């Protein structure tokens, strides 16, 4: 897969985009070795940190496991196998939601036992709306353990 090294300007632009979408300042240093692989994956030292999906910049699950800056949706252990296989999150599987989750937010889906992220998703409803629901799909699963991004490795072109 073709890789292009990011310039200092590219890294500044990336930091601005991350700030705009996720509210985190100066995520990467201009001295970090950053690359764009396949026009989709943003790599730091060869590991996927962010990726583009339908022009949306999303953090990789490996990044979130190291430094979770997303709001969390906590799920019961019964839902874990389904989410880990890519299923969208249904309301009965939720045991908790961080404050200030709004419709459209990118969230980390974490298990209730270990509070470890197992997926990155997009909220379909606000926290209050989720809490009032009894059934239905509430979070789209965008990236999960074992998918293409999780298993991405830098290999020969």
Secondary structure, DSSP 8 states (H G I E B T S, - for coil): --EEE--HHHHHHHHHHHHHHH--S--S-TTS-EEEETTTEEEETTEEEEEEETTEEEE-HHHHHHS--SEEEEE-HHHHHHHHTT--EEGGGEEEE-TT--TT-EEEEEETTT--EEEEEEESS-HHHHHH-SSSEEEEEEEETTSTTTT------
